[in-house]
Amino acid sequence: MKLLFKNSLKKIRGSLGRFVSLFVIVALGVGFYAGIRSSSPSMLHSMDIFYQDHHFMDLKVQTSLGITNQEIIQLAQIPGVQQVEGSYTHDTLIAGEVVRIHSISETMNTVQLDSGRLPENDAEVLGDATKFTLGQSLSVTDENLTHTEYTVVGLVNSVLYTYLNYGSSDIGSGQVSAYLFAQPSTFSLSAFTEAYIIGTDTRSADVYSAAYEAALQTLSDQVTAQLPALAQTRLTSIKTEALAAYQQSLDDFNQQKQIGQAQFDAAQQTLLDSQKQLDQAKAKLDATAATLQSQRSQLTDGIQQVQAALTAIEANLQGQAVETVLQELNLQRQAVLAQMPGLDQNSSAYQQLAAQLAAIDQQIYTLSTTYPSLQTQLTTLTQQRQAIDIAEATQVNPGYAEIASQQATLNQGTATYQANRSSFEQEIAAGQKKLDEARTAIDDLSLPTTYLFS
């Protein structure tokens, strides 16, 4: 043994430089190994403290139909669950990059504020400390958000993002490049997008320990067992809300339909009444025109008869004036009367003179009485026919023109009514179709898909 020791010591002395080098190398290796073995628990412990300080969730539940307070309450009643909180998460595009926006929570998955301040309204946000700057203005067009302009008022680190890979997305490039935190009122969503869960037994163990993994598995199993019931609750809730909205829409639709039909029926009755009044007015005008036409015909016949009588009398005048002919007839009458005295009234001579006298008296009567009377009748008949002409020109013809104008207006109103009624019926049919499709969609709703992440 002593010999071996002396021999080794002799070799060390003979190659002291090599021995020192090997010694230093071994010492460094041992020190490096010891450092790694001691730093790993320290790093894990630091991570655990970070998670604990910011109340990092144990599980995240999502469904394809979102989550409401009703499901939050249901999750909170699961054995082993200490705390449940609904949250919003939404991916949007800002300057062409996919940015994931979370709702700010004061009790779970809280953020570490590096600089700046917390938002004071829903147009202010907290930004990823590695991607944004304080005061930076962000423009976004998204119907699921309440604003189009946001201002970064604080820079944060989040327990949700402890790795360089921020996750995938179904918009833009498909890769989340940054994150933001905003007040819940920033989101225009009808339900939470997820529910975060913290277990009762998981808080007492380090995050990366076997005890934590065991507690997490137990919690996960308990939550998983309740997911079918959760999905059924969500489906029932959505169907109830959808049916209520459908019924309200159906009631509104039927009410508007009844109002519209009543209005169109009233308009149709007004058109029918107007047409009836117009027809009555035309019938009355037709009767007036027929009466005037009959009177015109009678007056024309009378004028023709009087003119014929006057023509016959004037033909006997042979172009002489009436007064001249009357003077001649009076002279002839006096001559006849002068021959009659002394004659036997029964004699033929007397009879001839009496006949001449009667003929002369008839001619005198015709010229002195009948002729002026005929002239007066002709004037009266002519004036009466002129009055009929005036009545036709001032009453009948304008009346027909007015009726024609009103008929054209009524026809236009009828055409407009028919076009509007056709459009109304088409809208009613389209509305009914949408309601039927909505009811079918409600009836076809199936259980939402549930997801559990740890």
ABEGO torsion letter per residue (X at the ends): XAAAAAAAAAAAAABAAAAAAAAAAAAAAAAAAAAAAAAAAAAAAAAAAAAAAAGBBABBBBBAAEBBAAAAAAAAABBGBABBBBBBBBBBBBGGBBBBBBBBBAABGBBBBABEBBBABAABBBBBAAABBBGBBBBBBBAABABABBBBABBBBBAABABABAEBBABEAGBBABBBBBBAAABBBABBABBBBBBAAAAABBAABAAAAAAAAAAAAAAAAAAAAAAAAAAAAAAAAAAAAAAAAAAAAAAAAAAAAAAAAAAAAAAAAAAAAAAAAAAAAAAAAAAAAAAAAAAAAAAAAAAAAAAAAAAAAGGBBAAAAAAAAAAAAAAAAAAABGBBAABAAAAAAAAAAAAAAAAAAAAAAAAAAAAAAAAAAAAAAAAAAAAAAAAAAAAAAAAAAAAAAAAAAAAAAAAAAAAAAAAAAAAAAAAAAAAAAAAABBBBBBBBBX
